[in-house]
Amino acid sequence: MKMAIVHDIAEAIVGDIASSCGVSKEEKNRRESEALEHMCKILGGGERADEIAELWREYEANANQKPKLLKISISLKQGKDLEEFFQSTAGKFQTDIGKAWALEIASRRRKQK
């Protein structure tokens, strides 16, 4: 839940930089990282700012299932076409629950088509 709240915190300063904006991933990451640091300074540093920064970095790194599931949820709520995502993640879930969710989602998507 906390990750869902802080995942766009840097966008409060730099705006939502979409891939169609012509900004490289490296530049987007640089801008957002600087914005995150600024937001954490505004919060006065400390444990709360550290936790926010850690959650934001975890989301950006997309290193485990939490950020991936959050990105799916956000995209679904925005009505985005997720076909590319589903194709790129097919067979990549490692945990039993991740595999079960992936099968359930695939089953529901087939029924909708």
C-alpha positions in Angstrom: 0.0 0.0 0.0 2.8 2.4 0.9 4.5 1.7 -2.5 1.3 2.6 -4.2 1.2 5.9 -2.4 4.8 6.9 -3.1 5.5 5.5 -6.5 4.7 8.8 -8.3 6.2 11.1 -5.7 8.9 12.4 -8.0 6.3 13.2 -10.6 5.0 15.9 -8.3 8.0 17.9 -9.3 9.0 16.6 -12.8 5.6 15.7 -14.1 4.6 12.4 -15.8 7.4 11.7 -18.3 5.9 9.2 -20.8 8.0 7.3 -23.3 6.4 9.4 -26.0 8.0 12.6 -24.6 11.3 11.8 -26.2 13.2 11.7 -22.9 15.6 8.8 -22.5 15.1 6.3 -19.7 18.4 7.5 -18.2 17.4 11.1 -18.3 14.0 10.3 -16.8 15.6 8.4 -14.0 18.1 11.2 -13.3 15.3 13.8 -13.2 13.1 11.6 -11.0 16.0 10.7 -8.7 16.8 14.3 -8.1 13.2 15.1 -7.5 12.9 12.3 -5.0 16.0 13.6 -3.1 14.4 17.0 -3.0 11.1 15.6 -1.7 13.0 13.7 1.0 14.8 16.9 2.1 11.5 18.7 2.3 10.3 15.9 4.6 13.4 16.6 6.8 15.2 13.4 6.1 15.1 10.8 8.8 13.4 7.4 8.9 10.2 8.5 7.1 12.1 10.0 4.2 14.4 7.0 4.0 11.4 4.6 3.9 9.8 6.7 1.1 13.1 6.7 -0.9 13.5 2.9 -0.4 10.0 2.2 -1.6 10.3 4.5 -4.6 13.6 2.9 -5.6 12.2 -0.6 -5.2 9.3 0.3 -7.4 11.6 1.9 -10.0 13.9 -1.1 -10.0 11.0 -3.4 -10.6 13.0 -6.1 -8.9 10.3 -8.2 -7.3 6.6 -9.0 -7.6 5.3 -6.0 -5.6 6.2 -3.3 -8.2 5.1 -5.5 -11.0 1.7 -6.2 -9.5 1.3 -2.5 -8.7 2.1 -1.5 -12.3 -0.5 -4.0 -13.5 -3.1 -2.6 -11.2 -2.4 1.0 -12.1 -2.5 0.2 -15.8 -5.7 -1.7 -15.6 -7.4 1.2 -13.8 -6.2 3.5 -16.6 -7.7 1.3 -19.2 -4.3 0.6 -20.9 -3.7 -2.2 -23.3 -1.5 -4.6 -21.5 -0.9 -7.2 -24.2 2.8 -6.3 -24.5 3.2 -6.7 -20.7 1.5 -10.0 -20.6 3.6 -11.4 -23.4 6.8 -10.1 -21.9 6.1 -11.6 -18.5 4.6 -15.0 -19.6 6.3 -17.8 -17.7 8.5 -15.4 -15.6 6.6 -15.6 -12.3 8.7 -17.5 -9.8 6.5 -18.0 -6.7 3.5 -20.3 -6.4 1.1 -17.4 -5.8 2.6 -15.4 -8.7 2.1 -18.4 -11.0 -1.5 -18.9 -9.7 -2.4 -15.2 -10.3 -0.8 -15.3 -13.7 -2.9 -18.3 -14.7 -6.1 -16.8 -13.3 -5.5 -13.5 -15.1 -4.7 -15.3 -18.4 -7.9 -17.4 -18.0 -10.0 -14.2 -17.4 -8.4 -12.5 -20.4 -9.2 -15.4 -22.7 -12.9 -15.3 -21.5 -13.1 -11.6 -22.3 -11.8 -12.0 -25.9 
